[in-house]
Amino acid sequence: MTKADTAAAAQTARADFIEKIGVIAQSEGLPRIAGRVLALLLYDGERVPFGQLADLLQVSRGSVSSSVRMLESQQLIKRVAKAGDRQDYFQIVDHAFANMVEAAALRARRAAAEIEESLGVIPASEAGPRTRVAEYAEYYRAMSEGLGATAKALRNTR
């Protein structure tokens, strides 16, 4: 394989990865562009200026802006400065995937608490509904515990 062939294969692999993560993010309820931004930062492994994100992904600056805000709020990426440059740069945070799992664990804990609150007002005479609702709350509790253990394991991998 020639050097040009190798470079072309690497570019194709990068482009395919970015698009694949966009689709995965979209299937999980996130904007596709947010997934693409995350994938680009992950794949390249370096800080990228805001304007370059829009150019590289061939999307509007507004789409990039809303995506980076979302990814920052989920503690997956962070805004960084570069000495002598007024532009914002973005990069993946340390333990981004542990943060992602911890956020899912928090959502599961909240869901369990909400379901348990509903369980508290179901009359004792409603044995069938109480049992099913309690099992549903336990599902979320177990998910929360499992995700918490996963996040801890991810934090200890470096």
C-alpha positions in Angstrom: 0.0 0.0 0.0 1.4 3.4 -0.9 1.7 6.3 1.4 -1.1 8.0 -0.5 -3.3 4.9 -0.2 -2.6 4.7 3.6 -3.5 8.4 4.0 -6.7 8.0 2.0 -7.6 4.9 4.1 -7.0 6.8 7.3 -9.2 9.7 6.1 -12.0 7.3 5.1 -11.8 5.6 8.5 -12.0 9.0 10.3 -14.9 10.2 8.2 -16.8 6.9 8.7 -16.2 7.0 12.4 -17.4 10.6 12.7 -20.6 9.7 10.8 -21.2 6.5 12.7 -21.0 8.3 16.1 -23.4 10.9 14.8 -25.9 8.2 14.0 -25.4 6.5 17.4 -25.8 9.8 19.2 -29.0 10.4 17.3 -30.3 7.0 18.1 -29.8 7.9 21.8 -31.8 11.1 21.5 -28.9 13.6 21.0 -28.5 15.8 18.0 -26.5 14.0 15.3 -24.1 17.0 15.0 -23.3 16.8 18.7 -22.3 13.2 18.1 -20.2 14.2 15.2 -18.5 16.9 17.2 -17.7 14.4 20.0 -16.4 11.9 17.5 -14.1 14.4 15.7 -12.6 15.6 19.0 -12.2 12.0 20.2 -10.7 10.7 17.0 -8.3 13.6 16.5 -7.4 13.8 20.2 -6.4 17.4 20.1 -8.1 20.8 20.8 -9.9 22.2 17.8 -10.9 25.8 17.3 -14.6 26.5 17.2 -14.6 27.7 13.6 -12.6 24.7 12.4 -15.3 22.4 13.9 -17.9 23.9 11.6 -15.6 23.8 8.6 -14.5 20.2 9.2 -18.0 18.9 9.8 -19.5 21.1 7.0 -22.2 22.4 9.3 -23.3 25.8 10.4 -21.6 27.6 13.3 -25.0 27.8 15.0 -25.3 24.0 15.0 -21.8 23.6 16.3 -22.5 26.2 19.0 -25.6 24.4 20.3 -23.7 21.1 20.1 -20.7 22.2 22.1 -22.9 23.7 24.8 -24.7 20.4 25.1 -21.5 18.4 25.2 -20.0 20.8 27.7 -23.0 20.5 30.0 -22.7 16.8 29.9 -19.0 17.1 30.9 -17.8 15.3 27.7 -15.8 18.2 26.2 -14.3 21.4 27.6 -13.6 24.9 26.3 -9.9 25.7 26.4 -7.8 28.7 25.5 -4.7 28.9 23.4 -2.1 31.6 24.3 -2.3 34.5 21.9 -5.5 33.3 20.3 -8.9 34.8 21.1 -10.8 31.9 19.6 -12.4 29.2 21.7 -11.0 25.7 21.4 -12.6 22.4 22.4 -11.2 19.1 23.5 -12.4 15.9 25.1 -12.3 15.9 28.9 -10.5 13.3 30.9 -12.8 10.5 31.9 -15.5 11.6 29.4 -17.0 8.1 29.2 -17.2 7.8 32.9 -19.0 11.1 33.0 -21.4 9.8 30.4 -22.1 6.7 32.4 -22.5 8.7 35.7 -25.1 10.9 34.0 -27.0 7.8 33.0 -26.8 6.5 36.5 -28.1 9.8 37.8 -31.1 9.6 35.4 -31.8 6.0 36.6 -31.7 7.1 40.2 -34.1 10.0 39.5 -36.4 7.6 37.6 -36.4 5.2 40.5 -37.2 7.9 43.0 -40.1 9.2 40.8 -41.5 5.7 40.5 -41.1 5.0 44.2 -43.0 8.3 44.9 -45.9 6.9 42.8 -45.7 3.6 44.6 -46.2 5.5 47.9 -49.7 6.6 46.9 -50.9 3.3 45.4 -53.3 1.8 48.0 -52.2 -1.4 49.7 -55.3 -3.0 48.4 -53.8 -2.8 44.9 -51.4 -5.7 45.3 -50.9 -6.4 41.6 -50.1 -2.8 40.6 -47.9 -2.2 43.7 -45.8 -5.3 42.9 -45.4 -4.3 39.2 -44.5 -0.7 40.1 -42.1 -1.8 42.8 -40.4 -4.1 40.3 -40.1 -1.2 37.8 -38.5 1.0 40.5 -36.1 -1.9 41.4 -35.1 -2.1 37.7 -34.0 1.5 37.8 -32.2 1.1 41.1 -30.3 -1.9 39.7 -29.5 0.1 36.6 -28.2 2.9 38.7 -26.0 0.6 40.8 -24.6 -1.2 37.7 -23.9 2.1 35.9 -22.2 3.5 39.0 -19.9 0.5 39.2 -19.2 0.8 35.5 -18.3 4.5 35.9 -16.0 3.7 38.8 -14.2 1.0 36.7 -13.9 3.5 33.8 -12.3 6.1 36.0 -9.7 3.5 37.2 -8.6 2.5 33.7 -6.0 5.2 33.3 
